[in-house]
Each structure stands twice: as C-alpha cells, then as structure tokens.
Amino acid sequence: MPYDTRPWKGEIACGSYEFCACGESQNKPFCDGSHEAMNTGKTPTVCDIAETKNYAICMCGNSNTKPFCDGSHKKLPANNPNVTPST
C-alpha cells in the first residue's frame, strides 16, 4: 500500500467526505474507490467537516485520530515497506 510519510495539507470546505484509508487513491486525500478495485479490505473514513479551513489529513495510515494527522508518521521506521517517501 503506497502510504506517504507526511500528511496531506490543504483547505477543505464544509461538507461530508470520504477520505482514503487504503493508500491507493489517485485523488488523495479523498477516496476514489481504489480500495474496491484492488480488494484492499479497507473502507474510507467518512467525516463531516463543520468548518472550512486548512487541515492535515493522515496519509501514513497510522493516526489514532483519522482522518486527521496526529503525528504518527514521525514514529514510523525509515525502512517501512508500506510507506512511500515523500518528495
């Protein structure tokens, strides 16, 4: 699963969203249905955003506050095969 070593950061408007939980979406941080096509066994994290503002969305798959980043990516081993290094 090509997770990332850093969160996605950007503005998200109010609304209900499905955030990628499998790491395979081509439209990160949002789900594009790749989990079904690739049979990952994961489902998106559904979240209602109440305030339009900048958010940090977990892309490592290890946050305890999904879909939001809690800094867990900083504790991942450097050679984790499930994480694609950010460029």
Backbone as XML, in Angstrom:
<?xml version="1.0"?>
<chain id="A" units="angstrom">
  <residue number="1" name="MET">
    <atom name="N" x="0.834" y="-1.183" z="0.000"/>
    <atom name="CA" x="0.000" y="0.000" z="0.000"/>
    <atom name="C" x="0.875" y="1.242" z="0.000"/>
  </residue>
  <residue number="2" name="PRO">
    <atom name="N" x="0.741" y="2.095" z="-0.957"/>
    <atom name="CA" x="1.606" y="3.269" z="-1.025"/>
    <atom name="C" x="1.137" y="4.414" z="-0.127"/>
  </residue>
  <residue number="3" name="TYR">
    <atom name="N" x="1.330" y="4.249" z="1.158"/>
    <atom name="CA" x="1.049" y="5.347" z="2.059"/>
    <atom name="C" x="2.152" y="6.381" z="1.901"/>
  </residue>
  <residue number="4" name="ASP">
    <atom name="N" x="2.044" y="7.488" z="2.608"/>
    <atom name="CA" x="3.021" y="8.558" z="2.486"/>
    <atom name="C" x="3.589" y="8.863" z="3.863"/>
  </residue>
  <residue number="5" name="THR">
    <atom name="N" x="4.768" y="9.453" z="3.903"/>
    <atom name="CA" x="5.414" y="9.759" z="5.179"/>
    <atom name="C" x="5.002" y="11.103" z="5.762"/>
  </residue>
  <residue number="6" name="ARG">
    <atom name="N" x="4.197" y="11.846" z="5.014"/>
    <atom name="CA" x="3.723" y="13.139" z="5.519"/>
    <atom name="C" x="2.231" y="13.277" z="5.265"/>
  </residue>
  <residue number="7" name="PRO">
    <atom name="N" x="1.555" y="14.097" z="6.076"/>
    <atom name="CA" x="0.124" y="14.291" z="5.855"/>
    <atom name="C" x="-0.149" y="15.146" z="4.619"/>
  </residue>
  <residue number="8" name="TRP">
    <atom name="N" x="-1.348" y="15.008" z="4.102"/>
    <atom name="CA" x="-1.836" y="15.917" z="3.066"/>
    <atom name="C" x="-2.287" y="17.159" z="3.813"/>
  </residue>
  <residue number="9" name="LYS">
    <atom name="N" x="-1.908" y="18.331" z="3.332"/>
    <atom name="CA" x="-2.308" y="19.578" z="3.981"/>
    <atom name="C" x="-2.984" y="20.473" z="2.965"/>
  </residue>
  <residue number="10" name="GLY">
    <atom name="N" x="-4.115" y="21.044" z="3.362"/>
    <atom name="CA" x="-4.817" y="21.963" z="2.488"/>
    <atom name="C" x="-6.182" y="22.330" z="3.030"/>
  </residue>
  <residue number="11" name="GLU">
    <atom name="N" x="-6.819" y="23.236" z="2.317"/>
    <atom name="CA" x="-8.138" y="23.690" z="2.740"/>
    <atom name="C" x="-9.206" y="22.702" z="2.315"/>
  </residue>
  <residue number="12" name="ILE">
    <atom name="N" x="-10.118" y="22.439" z="3.227"/>
    <atom name="CA" x="-11.271" y="21.589" z="2.943"/>
    <atom name="C" x="-12.509" y="22.370" z="3.353"/>
  </residue>
  <residue number="13" name="ALA">
    <atom name="N" x="-13.476" y="22.437" z="2.438"/>
    <atom name="CA" x="-14.725" y="23.161" z="2.688"/>
    <atom name="C" x="-15.675" y="22.303" z="3.516"/>
  </residue>
  <residue number="14" name="CYS">
    <atom name="N" x="-16.644" y="22.957" z="4.132"/>
    <atom name="CA" x="-17.668" y="22.256" z="4.895"/>
    <atom name="C" x="-18.338" y="21.215" z="4.017"/>
  </residue>
  <residue number="15" name="GLY">
    <atom name="N" x="-18.650" y="20.082" z="4.611"/>
    <atom name="CA" x="-19.339" y="19.031" z="3.878"/>
    <atom name="C" x="-18.975" y="17.664" z="4.422"/>
  </residue>
  <residue number="16" name="SER">
    <atom name="N" x="-19.552" y="16.644" z="3.826"/>
    <atom name="CA" x="-19.281" y="15.268" z="4.204"/>
    <atom name="C" x="-18.327" y="14.665" z="3.176"/>
  </residue>
  <residue number="17" name="TYR">
    <atom name="N" x="-17.285" y="14.003" z="3.651"/>
    <atom name="CA" x="-16.245" y="13.474" z="2.783"/>
    <atom name="C" x="-15.909" y="12.033" z="3.126"/>
  </residue>
  <residue number="18" name="GLU">
    <atom name="N" x="-15.431" y="11.319" z="2.129"/>
    <atom name="CA" x="-14.842" y="10.003" z="2.317"/>
    <atom name="C" x="-13.351" y="10.155" z="2.063"/>
  </residue>
  <residue number="19" name="PHE">
    <atom name="N" x="-12.555" y="9.912" z="3.095"/>
    <atom name="CA" x="-11.109" y="10.040" z="2.986"/>
    <atom name="C" x="-10.482" y="8.662" z="2.772"/>
  </residue>
  <residue number="20" name="CYS">
    <atom name="N" x="-9.473" y="8.620" z="1.925"/>
    <atom name="CA" x="-8.783" y="7.378" z="1.598"/>
    <atom name="C" x="-8.187" y="6.757" z="2.863"/>
  </residue>
  <residue number="21" name="ALA">
    <atom name="N" x="-8.435" y="5.464" z="3.059"/>
    <atom name="CA" x="-7.859" y="4.726" z="4.180"/>
    <atom name="C" x="-6.949" y="3.602" z="3.709"/>
  </residue>
  <residue number="22" name="CYS">
    <atom name="N" x="-6.942" y="3.346" z="2.397"/>
    <atom name="CA" x="-6.164" y="2.220" z="1.879"/>
    <atom name="C" x="-4.808" y="2.654" z="1.323"/>
  </residue>
  <residue number="23" name="GLY">
    <atom name="N" x="-4.639" y="3.937" z="1.035"/>
    <atom name="CA" x="-3.380" y="4.427" z="0.485"/>
    <atom name="C" x="-3.286" y="4.332" z="-1.026"/>
  </residue>
  <residue number="24" name="GLU">
    <atom name="N" x="-4.301" y="3.821" z="-1.686"/>
    <atom name="CA" x="-4.247" y="3.576" z="-3.133"/>
    <atom name="C" x="-4.928" y="4.642" z="-3.983"/>
  </residue>
  <residue number="25" name="SER">
    <atom name="N" x="-5.674" y="5.547" z="-3.393"/>
    <atom name="CA" x="-6.427" y="6.542" z="-4.158"/>
    <atom name="C" x="-5.510" y="7.413" z="-5.006"/>
  </residue>
  <residue number="26" name="GLN">
    <atom name="N" x="-5.957" y="7.697" z="-6.207"/>
    <atom name="CA" x="-5.242" y="8.627" z="-7.081"/>
    <atom name="C" x="-5.709" y="10.058" z="-6.827"/>
  </residue>
  <residue number="27" name="ASN">
    <atom name="N" x="-6.646" y="10.230" z="-5.899"/>
    <atom name="CA" x="-7.220" y="11.536" z="-5.595"/>
    <atom name="C" x="-7.065" y="11.849" z="-4.101"/>
  </residue>
  <residue number="28" name="LYS">
    <atom name="N" x="-5.926" y="11.483" z="-3.526"/>
    <atom name="CA" x="-5.699" y="11.705" z="-2.097"/>
    <atom name="C" x="-5.829" y="13.175" z="-1.750"/>
  </residue>
  <residue number="29" name="PRO">
    <atom name="N" x="-6.438" y="13.490" z="-0.634"/>
    <atom name="CA" x="-6.755" y="12.591" z="0.460"/>
    <atom name="C" x="-8.124" y="11.921" z="0.335"/>
  </residue>
  <residue number="30" name="PHE">
    <atom name="N" x="-8.814" y="12.155" z="-0.761"/>
    <atom name="CA" x="-10.174" y="11.655" z="-0.904"/>
    <atom name="C" x="-10.194" y="10.260" z="-1.514"/>
  </residue>
  <residue number="31" name="CYS">
    <atom name="N" x="-11.192" y="9.489" z="-1.148"/>
    <atom name="CA" x="-11.363" y="8.146" z="-1.680"/>
    <atom name="C" x="-11.830" y="8.222" z="-3.130"/>
  </residue>
  <residue number="32" name="ASP">
    <atom name="N" x="-11.259" y="7.355" z="-3.967"/>
    <atom name="CA" x="-11.703" y="7.272" z="-5.359"/>
    <atom name="C" x="-12.209" y="5.874" z="-5.706"/>
  </residue>
  <residue number="33" name="GLY">
    <atom name="N" x="-12.397" y="5.026" z="-4.689"/>
    <atom name="CA" x="-12.901" y="3.678" z="-4.906"/>
    <atom name="C" x="-11.823" y="2.651" z="-5.175"/>
  </residue>
  <residue number="34" name="SER">
    <atom name="N" x="-10.569" y="3.048" z="-5.124"/>
    <atom name="CA" x="-9.470" y="2.110" z="-5.400"/>
    <atom name="C" x="-9.474" y="0.918" z="-4.451"/>
  </residue>
  <residue number="35" name="HIS">
    <atom name="N" x="-9.950" y="1.121" z="-3.218"/>
    <atom name="CA" x="-9.968" y="0.022" z="-2.249"/>
    <atom name="C" x="-10.823" y="-1.140" z="-2.743"/>
  </residue>
  <residue number="36" name="GLU">
    <atom name="N" x="-11.884" y="-0.826" z="-3.487"/>
    <atom name="CA" x="-12.744" y="-1.874" z="-4.041"/>
    <atom name="C" x="-12.076" y="-2.547" z="-5.235"/>
  </residue>
  <residue number="37" name="ALA">
    <atom name="N" x="-11.544" y="-1.750" z="-6.142"/>
    <atom name="CA" x="-10.908" y="-2.291" z="-7.346"/>
    <atom name="C" x="-9.687" y="-3.146" z="-7.009"/>
  </residue>
  <residue number="38" name="MET">
    <atom name="N" x="-8.982" y="-2.779" z="-5.935"/>
    <atom name="CA" x="-7.758" y="-3.503" z="-5.570"/>
    <atom name="C" x="-7.996" y="-4.500" z="-4.435"/>
  </residue>
  <residue number="39" name="ASN">
    <atom name="N" x="-9.246" y="-4.589" z="-3.982"/>
    <atom name="CA" x="-9.624" y="-5.534" z="-2.932"/>
    <atom name="C" x="-8.703" y="-5.419" z="-1.706"/>
  </residue>
  <residue number="40" name="THR">
    <atom name="N" x="-8.554" y="-4.192" z="-1.199"/>
    <atom name="CA" x="-7.643" y="-3.939" z="-0.079"/>
    <atom name="C" x="-8.196" y="-4.386" z="1.269"/>
  </residue>
  <residue number="41" name="GLY">
    <atom name="N" x="-9.524" y="-4.570" z="1.350"/>
    <atom name="CA" x="-10.126" y="-4.917" z="2.631"/>
    <atom name="C" x="-10.344" y="-3.711" z="3.519"/>
  </residue>
  <residue number="42" name="LYS">
    <atom name="N" x="-10.036" y="-2.543" z="3.020"/>
    <atom name="CA" x="-10.219" y="-1.309" z="3.798"/>
    <atom name="C" x="-11.391" y="-0.531" z="3.243"/>
  </residue>
  <residue number="43" name="THR">
    <atom name="N" x="-11.944" y="0.328" z="4.068"/>
    <atom name="CA" x="-13.021" y="1.213" z="3.642"/>
    <atom name="C" x="-12.637" y="2.642" z="3.989"/>
  </residue>
  <residue number="44" name="PRO">
    <atom name="N" x="-13.173" y="3.621" z="3.252"/>
    <atom name="CA" x="-12.803" y="5.007" z="3.526"/>
    <atom name="C" x="-13.277" y="5.474" z="4.901"/>
  </residue>
  <residue number="45" name="THR">
    <atom name="N" x="-12.605" y="6.484" z="5.397"/>
    <atom name="CA" x="-13.004" y="7.130" z="6.643"/>
    <atom name="C" x="-13.975" y="8.239" z="6.282"/>
  </residue>
  <residue number="46" name="VAL">
    <atom name="N" x="-15.202" y="8.138" z="6.785"/>
    <atom name="CA" x="-16.227" y="9.136" z="6.499"/>
    <atom name="C" x="-16.176" y="10.194" z="7.595"/>
  </residue>
  <residue number="47" name="CYS">
    <atom name="N" x="-16.191" y="11.447" z="7.183"/>
    <atom name="CA" x="-16.068" y="12.540" z="8.148"/>
    <atom name="C" x="-16.866" y="13.747" z="7.677"/>
  </residue>
  <residue number="48" name="ASP">
    <atom name="N" x="-17.577" y="14.360" z="8.600"/>
    <atom name="CA" x="-18.277" y="15.614" z="8.328"/>
    <atom name="C" x="-17.379" y="16.760" z="8.757"/>
  </residue>
  <residue number="49" name="ILE">
    <atom name="N" x="-17.060" y="17.628" z="7.824"/>
    <atom name="CA" x="-16.242" y="18.806" z="8.103"/>
    <atom name="C" x="-17.194" y="19.962" z="8.377"/>
  </residue>
  <residue number="50" name="ALA">
    <atom name="N" x="-17.114" y="20.514" z="9.580"/>
    <atom name="CA" x="-18.045" y="21.565" z="10.001"/>
    <atom name="C" x="-17.542" y="22.974" z="9.702"/>
  </residue>
  <residue number="51" name="GLU">
    <atom name="N" x="-16.242" y="23.109" z="9.478"/>
    <atom name="CA" x="-15.663" y="24.435" z="9.287"/>
    <atom name="C" x="-14.681" y="24.411" z="8.118"/>
  </residue>
  <residue number="52" name="THR">
    <atom name="N" x="-14.829" y="25.338" z="7.195"/>
    <atom name="CA" x="-13.885" y="25.453" z="6.090"/>
    <atom name="C" x="-12.591" y="26.040" z="6.635"/>
  </residue>
  <residue number="53" name="LYS">
    <atom name="N" x="-11.521" y="25.268" z="6.535"/>
    <atom name="CA" x="-10.200" y="25.716" z="6.991"/>
    <atom name="C" x="-9.157" y="24.731" z="6.503"/>
  </residue>
  <residue number="54" name="ASN">
    <atom name="N" x="-7.906" y="24.984" z="6.820"/>
    <atom name="CA" x="-6.820" y="24.086" z="6.464"/>
    <atom name="C" x="-6.772" y="22.919" z="7.446"/>
  </residue>
  <residue number="55" name="TYR">
    <atom name="N" x="-6.579" y="21.721" z="6.889"/>
    <atom name="CA" x="-6.490" y="20.508" z="7.688"/>
    <atom name="C" x="-5.246" y="19.733" z="7.294"/>
  </residue>
  <residue number="56" name="ALA">
    <atom name="N" x="-4.773" y="18.901" z="8.209"/>
    <atom name="CA" x="-3.709" y="17.941" z="7.923"/>
    <atom name="C" x="-4.365" y="16.569" z="7.979"/>
  </residue>
  <residue number="57" name="ILE">
    <atom name="N" x="-4.419" y="15.894" z="6.828"/>
    <atom name="CA" x="-5.079" y="14.606" z="6.714"/>
    <atom name="C" x="-4.032" y="13.495" z="6.700"/>
  </residue>
  <residue number="58" name="CYS">
    <atom name="N" x="-4.239" y="12.476" z="7.528"/>
    <atom name="CA" x="-3.301" y="11.360" z="7.649"/>
    <atom name="C" x="-3.121" y="10.655" z="6.313"/>
  </residue>
  <residue number="59" name="MET">
    <atom name="N" x="-1.880" y="10.459" z="5.933"/>
    <atom name="CA" x="-1.548" y="9.696" z="4.731"/>
    <atom name="C" x="-0.660" y="8.495" z="5.046"/>
  </residue>
  <residue number="60" name="CYS">
    <atom name="N" x="-0.290" y="8.312" z="6.331"/>
    <atom name="CA" x="0.560" y="7.174" z="6.690"/>
    <atom name="C" x="-0.255" y="5.955" z="7.104"/>
  </residue>
  <residue number="61" name="GLY">
    <atom name="N" x="-1.535" y="6.170" z="7.433"/>
    <atom name="CA" x="-2.397" y="5.069" z="7.830"/>
    <atom name="C" x="-2.317" y="4.686" z="9.288"/>
  </residue>
  <residue number="62" name="ASN">
    <atom name="N" x="-1.578" y="5.436" z="10.087"/>
    <atom name="CA" x="-1.377" y="5.054" z="11.481"/>
    <atom name="C" x="-1.959" y="6.016" z="12.509"/>
  </residue>
  <residue number="63" name="SER">
    <atom name="N" x="-2.583" y="7.079" z="12.096"/>
    <atom name="CA" x="-3.128" y="8.063" z="13.022"/>
    <atom name="C" x="-4.235" y="7.463" z="13.885"/>
  </residue>
  <residue number="64" name="ASN">
    <atom name="N" x="-4.270" y="7.874" z="15.129"/>
    <atom name="CA" x="-5.348" y="7.478" z="16.041"/>
    <atom name="C" x="-6.515" y="8.452" z="15.971"/>
  </residue>
  <residue number="65" name="THR">
    <atom name="N" x="-6.371" y="9.490" z="15.149"/>
    <atom name="CA" x="-7.429" y="10.499" z="15.013"/>
    <atom name="C" x="-7.863" y="10.628" z="13.555"/>
  </residue>
  <residue number="66" name="LYS">
    <atom name="N" x="-7.857" y="9.516" z="12.815"/>
    <atom name="CA" x="-8.224" y="9.527" z="11.391"/>
    <atom name="C" x="-9.581" y="10.171" z="11.183"/>
  </residue>
  <residue number="67" name="PRO">
    <atom name="N" x="-9.720" y="10.974" z="10.161"/>
    <atom name="CA" x="-8.805" y="11.129" z="9.051"/>
    <atom name="C" x="-7.694" y="12.142" z="9.310"/>
  </residue>
  <residue number="68" name="PHE">
    <atom name="N" x="-7.666" y="12.722" z="10.493"/>
    <atom name="CA" x="-6.714" y="13.791" z="10.772"/>
    <atom name="C" x="-5.368" y="13.236" z="11.230"/>
  </residue>
  <residue number="69" name="CYS">
    <atom name="N" x="-4.318" y="13.944" z="10.890"/>
    <atom name="CA" x="-2.969" y="13.567" z="11.272"/>
    <atom name="C" x="-2.752" y="13.821" z="12.762"/>
  </residue>
  <residue number="70" name="ASP">
    <atom name="N" x="-2.116" y="12.855" z="13.439"/>
    <atom name="CA" x="-1.754" y="13.043" z="14.841"/>
    <atom name="C" x="-0.240" y="12.962" z="15.050"/>
  </residue>
  <residue number="71" name="GLY">
    <atom name="N" x="0.515" y="12.962" z="13.941"/>
    <atom name="CA" x="1.971" y="12.905" z="14.028"/>
    <atom name="C" x="2.543" y="11.500" z="14.058"/>
  </residue>
  <residue number="72" name="SER">
    <atom name="N" x="1.699" y="10.479" z="13.921"/>
    <atom name="CA" x="2.178" y="9.091" z="13.971"/>
    <atom name="C" x="3.232" y="8.792" z="12.912"/>
  </residue>
  <residue number="73" name="HIS">
    <atom name="N" x="3.186" y="9.494" z="11.787"/>
    <atom name="CA" x="4.168" y="9.257" z="10.719"/>
    <atom name="C" x="5.598" y="9.506" z="11.192"/>
  </residue>
  <residue number="74" name="LYS">
    <atom name="N" x="5.758" y="10.341" z="12.199"/>
    <atom name="CA" x="7.095" y="10.653" z="12.710"/>
    <atom name="C" x="7.705" y="9.470" z="13.458"/>
  </residue>
  <residue number="75" name="LYS">
    <atom name="N" x="6.860" y="8.516" z="13.867"/>
    <atom name="CA" x="7.328" y="7.359" z="14.634"/>
    <atom name="C" x="7.529" y="6.120" z="13.770"/>
  </residue>
  <residue number="76" name="LEU">
    <atom name="N" x="7.276" y="6.221" z="12.469"/>
    <atom name="CA" x="7.418" y="5.075" z="11.580"/>
    <atom name="C" x="8.888" y="4.800" z="11.294"/>
  </residue>
  <residue number="77" name="PRO">
    <atom name="N" x="9.263" y="3.518" z="11.191"/>
    <atom name="CA" x="10.650" y="3.210" z="10.841"/>
    <atom name="C" x="10.962" y="3.692" z="9.428"/>
  </residue>
  <residue number="78" name="ALA">
    <atom name="N" x="12.172" y="4.103" z="9.228"/>
    <atom name="CA" x="12.588" y="4.660" z="7.928"/>
    <atom name="C" x="12.479" y="3.648" z="6.803"/>
  </residue>
  <residue number="79" name="ASN">
    <atom name="N" x="12.589" y="2.377" z="7.097"/>
    <atom name="CA" x="12.553" y="1.350" z="6.057"/>
    <atom name="C" x="11.196" y="0.636" z="5.984"/>
  </residue>
  <residue number="80" name="ASN">
    <atom name="N" x="10.125" y="1.282" z="6.403"/>
    <atom name="CA" x="8.793" y="0.688" z="6.364"/>
    <atom name="C" x="8.394" y="0.425" z="4.911"/>
  </residue>
  <residue number="81" name="PRO">
    <atom name="N" x="8.140" y="-0.840" z="4.539"/>
    <atom name="CA" x="7.822" y="-1.162" z="3.146"/>
    <atom name="C" x="6.439" y="-0.676" z="2.710"/>
  </residue>
  <residue number="82" name="ASN">
    <atom name="N" x="5.597" y="-0.285" z="3.658"/>
    <atom name="CA" x="4.248" y="0.177" z="3.323"/>
    <atom name="C" x="4.160" y="1.668" z="3.128"/>
  </residue>
  <residue number="83" name="VAL">
    <atom name="N" x="5.282" y="2.369" z="3.210"/>
    <atom name="CA" x="5.279" y="3.821" z="3.106"/>
    <atom name="C" x="6.159" y="4.260" z="1.950"/>
  </residue>
  <residue number="84" name="THR">
    <atom name="N" x="5.620" y="5.124" z="1.108"/>
    <atom name="CA" x="6.383" y="5.701" z="0.014"/>
    <atom name="C" x="6.929" y="7.037" z="0.490"/>
  </residue>
  <residue number="85" name="PRO">
    <atom name="N" x="8.240" y="7.241" z="0.473"/>
    <atom name="CA" x="8.802" y="8.510" z="0.930"/>
    <atom name="C" x="8.268" y="9.687" z="0.131"/>
  </residue>
  <residue number="86" name="SER">
    <atom name="N" x="7.998" y="10.773" z="0.820"/>
    <atom name="CA" x="7.538" y="11.997" z="0.154"/>
    <atom name="C" x="8.702" y="12.640" z="-0.561"/>
  </residue>
  <residue number="87" name="THR">
    <atom name="N" x="8.363" y="13.330" z="-1.650"/>
    <atom name="CA" x="9.419" y="14.055" z="-2.366"/>
    <atom name="C" x="9.220" y="15.534" z="-2.228"/>
  </residue>
</chain>
